[in-house]
Amino acid sequence: MKRLLLPFLLMATASAQTGAVQQNVTFTLRQDLIKSVVTDGKATETVIENPKTVLPGDVLREQITLVNVSGRKLAQLLVNVPVPKGTEFAQLTTANANRWKAQYSLDGGKTFSAAPTRTVTVTENGQSVTRKVPVPTTEYTNVRWTVTNINPDETLKFAFRVKVK
């Protein structure tokens, strides 16, 4: 099996994001390996912090921590995190809440949607029919949270999982 060096994945993600968050907020990105184990029919997960290498099929948690260091309440922050190269989006683990909503991009972060769709044309009963269909989550290129507000000195954490290709 091919081993991937994790720092490359993490650095590509972190460098693409740092300029997008306001200077009044500190931004930290962690990438941890999630190992699932089934013992006696019961599934448990183990988090391996900052792994040195990963293998195809491994699941990583991308965890973003925001801290408001401005001393005042901030509003309408956009937290845009690319899906790291060599991985594919697997699962959002920070669900939408009253203060933030997640959206996804298929085009490298140019446009976002809560449920990306694609227009396809199929033939049904001899007729061409055009419809919108959901895009597989494995095609997501970015995850973005829109945060309505963050209080002074408040810390917020957001996370999603990716699978190593």
C-alpha distance (Angstrom), angle and dihedral (degrees) to the residues before:
residue distance angle dihedral
M1 . . .
K2 3.74 . .
R3 3.81 116.1 .
L4 3.78 118.4 -146.4
L5 3.75 122.9 -151.5
L6 3.78 106.9 -121.4
P7 3.82 98.7 -152.8
F8 3.81 89.1 66.2
L9 3.81 91.4 55.6
L10 3.79 93.1 45.7
M11 3.80 96.2 45.3
A12 3.79 92.7 50.4
T13 3.78 90.7 53.0
A14 3.79 97.6 43.0
S15 3.79 96.4 47.1
A16 3.77 92.3 50.5
Q17 3.80 92.2 55.2
T18 3.81 109.7 39.2
G19 3.80 97.0 85.2
A20 3.80 94.2 51.0
V21 3.81 98.5 65.9
Q22 3.81 117.7 76.0
Q23 3.83 117.7 -101.6
N24 3.81 88.8 -116.6
V25 3.79 89.9 69.9
T26 3.78 128.6 62.4
F27 3.77 114.1 -137.8
T28 3.81 124.8 -156.3
L29 3.78 125.6 179.3
R30 3.81 121.6 -162.2
Q31 3.75 126.7 -174.7
D32 3.81 116.3 -159.6
L33 3.78 131.8 176.7
I34 3.81 115.4 -120.3
K35 3.80 115.3 -152.4
S36 3.80 118.6 -168.9
V37 3.79 118.6 -154.8
V38 3.80 128.3 -176.7
T39 3.80 113.7 -151.4
D40 3.80 120.5 175.7
G41 3.81 89.4 -14.2
K42 3.80 92.8 -54.4
A43 3.82 119.1 116.0
T44 3.79 118.9 -142.1
E45 3.77 132.4 174.4
T46 3.77 129.1 -138.9
V47 3.79 122.0 -160.9
I48 3.80 116.0 -144.2
E49 3.79 106.8 -163.6
N50 3.79 119.1 -138.5
P51 3.82 97.9 -11.4
K52 3.80 115.7 -157.3
T53 3.80 95.5 -141.2
V54 3.79 138.2 12.2
L55 3.78 134.8 -163.7
P56 3.80 131.7 -137.0
G57 3.79 108.2 -82.0
D58 3.82 94.1 30.0
V59 3.81 116.8 131.9
L60 3.80 119.1 -131.9
R61 3.78 128.9 -166.7
E62 3.79 115.2 -138.8
Q63 3.81 104.7 -156.0
I64 3.77 121.4 -173.5
T65 3.81 120.9 -165.4
L66 3.80 120.4 -164.5
V67 3.79 122.8 -169.4
N68 3.80 121.6 -172.8
V69 3.82 103.6 -135.5
S70 3.82 95.6 166.0
G71 3.80 97.5 94.4
R72 3.81 90.6 -126.6
K73 3.79 138.5 73.9
L74 3.82 112.7 -86.3
A75 3.78 127.2 -156.7
Q76 3.79 138.9 -158.5
L77 3.80 102.1 16.4
L78 3.79 119.2 175.2
V79 3.80 114.7 -149.4
N80 3.81 106.9 -166.9
V81 3.81 117.3 -177.7
P82 3.81 122.3 178.6
V83 3.78 119.4 -136.7
P84 3.83 101.3 -110.9
K85 3.80 118.6 -105.8
G86 3.78 111.7 -99.9
T87 3.81 91.9 33.2
E88 3.79 138.8 79.9
F89 3.79 128.9 -142.4
A90 3.80 111.2 -97.0
Q91 3.82 110.5 168.3
L92 3.79 144.0 -11.5
T93 3.80 108.1 -125.7
T94 3.81 98.6 179.8
A95 3.78 104.1 67.2
N96 3.78 124.2 -151.3
A97 3.80 114.9 -83.3
N98 3.78 136.7 -179.6
R99 3.84 90.9 -86.2
W100 3.82 100.7 42.3
K101 3.77 141.2 30.2
A102 3.79 128.9 -163.7
Q103 3.78 124.7 -136.1
Y104 3.78 133.3 177.3
S105 3.79 136.3 -138.3
L106 3.78 130.4 -149.4
D107 3.81 96.0 -174.9
G108 3.80 106.0 57.6
G109 3.80 95.6 -82.0
K110 3.81 100.7 -50.2
T111 3.82 95.1 115.1
F112 3.81 132.2 16.0
S113 3.78 137.4 -159.9
A114 3.80 135.3 177.1
A115 3.81 88.7 -130.5
P116 3.82 111.9 16.2
T117 3.78 115.3 -146.0
R118 3.76 136.3 -174.3
T119 3.79 127.5 -147.5
V120 3.81 113.5 -123.3
T121 3.76 132.7 177.8
V122 3.80 118.3 -143.8
T123 3.76 134.2 172.9
E124 3.79 115.6 -116.5
N125 3.79 121.1 175.8
G126 3.80 89.8 -14.9
Q127 3.82 92.8 -53.1
S128 3.81 127.9 110.7
V129 3.79 108.9 -122.5
T130 3.81 123.3 -171.2
R131 3.78 119.2 -156.7
K132 3.77 142.4 155.5
V133 3.79 116.7 -109.0
P134 3.80 129.8 -174.0
V135 3.80 114.9 -97.3
P136 3.82 114.8 -126.0
T137 3.81 110.5 -102.2
T138 3.81 88.7 -125.6
E139 3.83 86.9 74.2
Y140 3.81 95.0 58.5
T141 3.82 112.0 118.2
N142 3.82 100.3 -176.6
V143 3.78 141.0 19.7
R144 3.79 118.7 -150.1
W145 3.78 129.9 -173.5
T146 3.79 119.3 -161.3
V147 3.81 106.3 -150.2
T148 3.81 112.7 -159.7
N149 3.82 93.2 -160.2
I150 3.78 144.6 -13.3
N151 3.80 123.0 -163.0
P152 3.82 125.3 -131.7
D153 3.84 111.6 -75.1
E154 3.82 90.3 2.6
T155 3.80 119.9 143.9
L156 3.81 122.0 -148.6
K157 3.80 125.7 -173.5
F158 3.78 126.3 -158.5
A159 3.79 127.8 -179.1
F160 3.76 145.3 178.6
R161 3.78 134.5 174.4
V162 3.77 130.2 -122.3
K163 3.78 132.4 -170.7
V164 3.80 120.3 -133.6
K165 3.83 111.6 -120.5
